[in-house]
Amino acid sequence: MYSRLLKKPTASILLLGPRGTGKSTWIRQHFADAIRYDLLNTGEALRLEREPSLLFHELRTLPAGSWVVLDEVQKVPALLNEVQRLMEDCGLLFILCGSSARKLKRSGTNLLAGRAIDTRMFPLASAEVGPGFDMARAIANGMMPLAVTGGDPTGFLTTYAHTYLNEEIRAEAVTRNVASFSRFLEIAARQNGQVTNLSNISREAAVPRATVQNYFDIMVDTLLGYWLEPWKLKRATKQVGHPKFYLFDGGVARALSGRLPYPPSQEEAGPLLETLVLHEVRAFLGYSGLRYGLHFWRNYDGAEVDLLCETTDGFVAVEIKAAKRWEKRFSGGLRRLREELAPRRVNTFGVYLGEHPALLDDVLVLPAVEFLQRLWRGEITG
């Protein structure tokens, strides 16, 4: 069992993360003695849905400072009102755990007004895997715990993709047409990491553009993916305005696209490496408590940078290439971005699948594994 980098909290948290990322295991490790309500248990969920105040009456006699776990809290959003009463009146602490924010947001339920810190659990990170981290395997199968530790990652990921369709989407009743959503998911997975054009996807999936937008909202709310927005420079230069959409895990993306049985093609390898690096950066920022925003940058003459992050020490710009040799042209977007952002400080990095680091035109080019090691030592974001 890997030791996770998410620290044990000292205050109540709303812990969100896709199913299978290890939330329940982490809770058992750190809160083995806490009272736990499992809302995946249909009987328990129905009991509390009929009368949410039961939660208050059952817990009000606990000593102040006691921990309580509500697992899959989105199943009964009305419980959050009782949770707030227990926090305020009884001084109880809560781990509110869930794999979807959709019902919480759509119900307009009291989200505790900051009384529970929004916390995310990600798939495994390279720093958690340690010396056994395998870059090629991570690109092909992603970093879901059972894809890393299990003997049949293809079987697990195929089942996982099917489970999300049948359990998450149908159980939450977020779309009536599961067949069209399934078709959309395959298309979205094939376009993972590309600039997203809703009209093009609408034509390919044979569903209205508004439906495509709703489907993307479903994926974000059920934590299957996220948007990477383009960085907007303040001065009026023409830049790409469409965002990119990334699945939360490359192995899940390959399963949804139907590519899992085959080795990653060169065409796939680039977006998959980007997905992996972005996952690691998001996990590092999340577990470190940093709230930096992540973007990409591209202008209309083709100059592009895969990842741009503004930190308290300046900008960090990263170009990611699934190549074993770094070519000078790969640094073009980084040089252009540095010119655009001058005189502000910009630390520029190239990430590739080669073996040797190099400093080329003020761009620090690093093997992908070394970049991730430096990231987790805090040497990339400063």
C-alpha positions in Angstrom: 0.0 0.0 0.0 1.4 3.4 -1.0 1.6 6.2 1.5 -0.6 9.1 0.2 0.7 12.6 0.2 -2.7 14.1 1.2 -2.1 15.2 4.8 -4.5 14.4 7.7 -6.6 17.5 8.3 -7.1 19.4 11.5 -10.4 20.9 10.4 -13.5 19.6 8.6 -13.0 18.9 4.8 -15.1 18.3 1.8 -13.0 15.5 0.1 -13.9 15.1 -3.6 -12.3 12.8 -6.1 -13.2 10.3 -8.8 -14.1 6.8 -7.6 -11.2 4.5 -7.3 -8.6 7.2 -6.4 -8.2 5.9 -2.8 -10.5 8.2 -0.7 -12.0 5.4 1.4 -8.6 3.8 2.0 -7.1 7.1 3.0 -10.0 7.7 5.4 -9.6 4.2 7.0 -5.9 4.9 7.5 -6.4 8.3 9.2 -9.9 8.0 10.8 -10.3 4.4 11.7 -12.1 5.3 14.9 -14.5 7.9 13.4 -18.2 7.2 13.2 -19.0 6.5 9.5 -22.1 6.8 7.5 -21.9 5.0 4.1 -24.5 6.6 1.8 -23.7 4.1 -1.0 -25.8 1.8 1.3 -29.2 2.3 -0.2 -31.0 1.6 3.1 -28.9 4.1 5.0 -29.3 6.7 2.2 -33.1 6.3 2.1 -33.4 6.5 5.9 -31.5 9.8 6.1 -33.1 11.2 3.0 -36.6 10.7 4.5 -35.6 12.4 7.8 -32.2 14.3 7.5 -32.6 15.6 11.1 -31.9 12.0 12.4 -28.2 12.7 11.7 -28.3 15.6 14.2 -30.1 13.6 16.9 -27.7 10.6 16.5 -24.5 12.6 16.8 -25.4 15.5 19.1 -24.2 13.6 22.2 -20.6 13.1 20.9 -17.8 15.0 22.6 -16.7 18.2 20.8 -13.8 17.5 18.5 -15.1 14.1 17.5 -14.7 13.1 13.8 -17.5 11.8 11.7 -17.3 10.5 8.1 -20.1 10.9 5.6 -19.2 8.8 2.5 -20.7 9.7 -0.9 -22.4 12.7 0.7 -23.8 13.8 -2.7 -26.3 11.0 -2.4 -28.2 13.0 0.3 -27.3 16.7 -0.1 -29.8 17.8 2.5 -27.6 16.3 5.2 -25.2 19.3 4.9 -27.7 21.5 6.8 -27.5 19.0 9.7 -23.7 18.9 9.4 -23.6 22.7 9.8 -25.7 22.5 12.9 -23.5 19.8 14.4 -20.4 21.8 13.6 -21.8 25.0 15.1 -23.7 23.6 18.1 -21.7 20.5 19.0 -18.2 21.3 17.7 -18.0 18.1 15.6 -15.5 17.7 12.8 -16.4 16.0 9.5 -14.9 14.3 6.5 -17.5 14.8 3.8 -16.5 12.5 1.0 -17.9 12.3 -2.5 -17.2 11.4 -6.1 -19.5 14.0 -7.7 -20.3 17.6 -7.1 -23.2 17.7 -9.4 -26.1 17.0 -7.1 -24.6 19.3 -4.4 -24.4 22.2 -6.9 -27.8 21.5 -8.6 -29.7 21.2 -5.4 -28.4 24.6 -4.2 -27.7 22.9 -0.9 -25.9 24.7 1.9 -22.2 24.1 1.1 -21.2 25.0 4.6 -20.0 28.5 3.7 -16.3 27.6 4.0 -16.7 25.6 7.2 -15.3 22.5 5.4 -12.2 23.1 3.3 -12.5 21.9 -0.3 -10.0 19.2 -0.7 -9.2 16.9 -3.7 -7.9 13.3 -4.0 -6.1 12.5 -7.2 -4.9 9.2 -8.7 -1.5 8.1 -7.5 1.4 10.5 -8.1 4.9 9.5 -9.0 6.2 10.7 -5.6 3.8 8.3 -3.9 4.9 5.3 -6.1 8.5 6.1 -5.5 11.4 4.2 -7.1 8.9 1.7 -8.7 7.4 4.5 -10.9 7.4 3.4 -14.5 7.0 6.3 -17.0 6.1 4.1 -20.0 3.5 2.2 -17.9 2.1 5.5 -16.5 1.6 6.9 -20.0 -0.1 3.7 -21.3 -2.2 2.9 -18.2 -2.5 6.1 -16.2 -2.1 6.3 -12.4 -5.3 4.9 -10.9 -4.2 2.9 -7.9 -5.5 -0.5 -9.2 -4.0 0.2 -12.6 -0.6 0.7 -11.0 -0.8 -2.1 -8.4 -3.1 -4.6 -10.1 -2.1 -7.5 -12.3 -4.6 -6.6 -15.1 -4.7 -2.9 -15.7 -6.5 -3.3 -19.0 -9.3 -5.3 -17.3 -9.6 -2.8 -14.5 -9.7 0.3 -16.6 -12.2 -1.2 -19.1 -14.5 -2.1 -16.2 -14.0 1.3 -14.6 -15.0 3.1 -17.8 -18.2 0.9 -18.0 -18.9 1.4 -14.3 -18.8 5.2 -14.7 -21.4 5.1 -17.5 -23.7 2.7 -15.7 -23.3 3.7 -12.1 -22.3 7.4 -12.0 -24.3 8.7 -14.9 -27.5 6.6 -14.6 -27.5 6.6 -10.8 -27.3 10.4 -10.7 -29.8 10.6 -13.6 -27.8 13.4 -15.2 -28.7 12.4 -18.7 -31.6 10.4 -20.1 -29.8 9.3 -23.3 -26.9 7.2 -22.0 -26.2 5.9 -25.5 -25.5 9.4 -26.9 -23.5 10.2 -23.9 -21.5 7.1 -24.4 -20.8 8.1 -28.0 -19.8 11.6 -26.9 -17.5 10.1 -24.2 -15.6 8.1 -26.8 -15.1 11.2 -29.0 -14.1 13.4 -26.1 -11.6 10.8 -25.0 -10.1 10.7 -28.5 -9.7 14.5 -28.4 -8.2 14.5 -24.9 -5.8 17.4 -24.6 -6.8 19.2 -27.8 -8.4 22.6 -28.1 -12.1 21.9 -27.8 -14.5 23.0 -30.6 -18.0 22.2 -29.4 -19.5 22.6 -32.9 -17.2 20.0 -34.4 -17.9 17.5 -31.6 -21.6 18.1 -32.0 -21.5 17.1 -35.6 -19.3 14.0 -34.9 -21.5 12.9 -32.0 -24.7 13.7 -33.8 -26.2 15.7 -30.9 -27.0 19.4 -30.5 -24.2 21.8 -29.5 -26.1 22.7 -26.3 -26.2 19.0 -25.4 -22.4 18.7 -26.0 -21.9 21.6 -23.6 -24.1 19.9 -21.0 -22.2 16.6 -21.4 -18.9 18.4 -20.7 -20.5 20.0 -17.6 -21.5 16.4 -16.5 -17.9 15.3 -16.9 -16.5 18.2 -14.9 -19.1 17.8 -12.1 -18.6 14.0 -11.9 -14.8 14.7 -11.8 -14.1 12.8 -15.0 -12.3 15.7 -16.5 -11.4 19.4 -16.3 -10.9 22.5 -18.5 -7.5 24.0 -19.1 -8.3 27.6 -20.1 -6.1 29.7 -22.4 -4.0 32.4 -20.8 -5.2 35.8 -21.7 -2.4 38.4 -22.0 -3.6 41.9 -21.1 -2.4 43.6 -24.2 -4.4 43.1 -27.3 -2.7 40.3 -29.2 -4.7 37.6 -31.1 -4.8 34.4 -29.1 -6.7 31.2 -29.2 -9.8 31.5 -27.1 -11.1 27.9 -26.9 -10.0 25.9 -23.9 -8.6 22.4 -23.8 -10.4 19.5 -22.1 -8.4 16.8 -20.3 -9.6 13.5 -18.8 -8.5 13.2 -15.2 -6.4 10.1 -16.0 -4.7 8.9 -19.2 -5.6 5.3 -18.6 -9.2 6.1 -18.3 -9.0 8.2 -21.4 -7.6 5.3 -23.4 -10.3 3.0 -22.0 -13.1 5.4 -23.0 -11.6 5.8 -26.5 -11.3 2.0 -27.0 -7.5 2.2 -27.4 -6.5 0.4 -24.3 -5.7 -3.0 -25.8 -3.1 -1.4 -28.1 0.3 0.2 -27.3 0.0 4.0 -27.4 0.7 5.4 -30.9 2.9 8.3 -31.5 -0.2 10.4 -32.0 -1.6 9.4 -28.6 1.7 9.7 -26.7 1.8 13.5 -26.8 -1.6 14.1 -25.2 -1.1 11.2 -22.8 2.2 12.6 -21.5 0.6 16.0 -21.2 -2.3 14.4 -19.2 0.2 12.7 -16.9 2.3 15.9 -16.3 -0.8 18.0 -15.7 -2.1 15.4 -13.3 1.1 15.5 -11.3 1.2 19.3 -11.3 -2.5 19.5 -10.1 -1.8 16.9 -7.4 1.3 18.7 -6.2 -0.5 22.1 -6.0 -3.5 20.5 -4.3 -1.6 18.5 -1.7 0.7 21.5 -1.1 -2.2 23.8 -0.5 -1.1 26.1 -3.3 -4.0 27.8 -5.2 -2.2 28.7 -8.4 -4.2 28.6 -11.6 -3.1 26.5 -14.6 -3.4 27.6 -18.2 -2.0 27.0 -21.7 -1.0 29.6 -24.2 -1.3 29.7 -27.9 -1.6 32.6 -30.5 -2.9 32.5 -34.0 0.4 32.2 -35.7 1.0 28.8 -34.1 3.2 29.6 -31.1 2.2 27.5 -28.2 3.1 26.6 -24.6 1.4 23.5 -23.0 1.4 24.7 -19.4 1.6 28.2 -17.9 1.3 28.9 -14.2 1.7 32.2 -12.4 3.3 31.8 -9.0 4.3 34.3 -6.3 7.8 34.2 -7.8 6.8 34.8 -11.4 5.6 32.5 -14.2 6.4 28.9 -14.9 6.1 27.8 -18.5 6.4 24.1 -19.6 6.5 22.6 -23.1 5.9 18.8 -23.1 7.0 16.6 -26.0 6.7 12.8 -26.2 10.0 12.6 -28.0 13.4 11.1 -27.1 15.3 13.9 -28.7 14.7 17.6 -27.9 14.7 19.7 -31.1 15.4 23.4 -31.1 12.0 24.1 -32.6 10.3 22.7 -29.5 11.4 25.8 -27.6 9.8 28.3 -30.0 6.7 28.8 -28.1 8.6 29.3 -24.8 10.8 32.0 -26.4 7.7 33.8 -27.8 5.9 33.7 -24.5 9.0 35.0 -22.7 9.0 38.0 -25.1 5.2 38.5 -24.5 5.6 38.5 -20.7 8.8 40.6 -20.5 10.0 42.1 -18.3 8.2 39.7 -15.9 10.2 36.7 -14.7 9.5 33.5 -16.6 11.1 30.1 -15.8 10.9 27.9 -18.9 11.1 24.1 -18.9 11.0 21.5 -21.6 9.9 18.0 -20.7 10.6 15.1 -22.9 11.2 11.3 -22.9 15.0 11.5 -23.4 17.6 10.6 -20.8 19.7 13.8 -20.3 18.9 17.3 -19.0 20.2 20.3 -20.9 20.1 24.1 -20.8 19.2 25.3 -24.3 18.5 29.0 -24.9 17.6 29.6 -21.3 15.1 26.6 -21.5 15.9 23.9 -18.9 15.1 20.7 -20.8 14.5 17.8 -18.4 13.6 14.1 -18.8 10.0 13.6 -17.7 10.9 11.6 -14.7 13.4 14.2 -13.5 10.9 17.0 -14.0 8.4 15.2 -11.8 11.1 14.6 -9.1 12.0 18.3 -9.1 8.3 19.2 -9.0 7.7 17.2 -5.9 10.8 18.7 -4.3 9.3 22.1 -4.8 11.9 23.2 -7.4 9.6 23.9 -10.3 6.9 26.2 -8.8 9.4 28.0 -6.4 
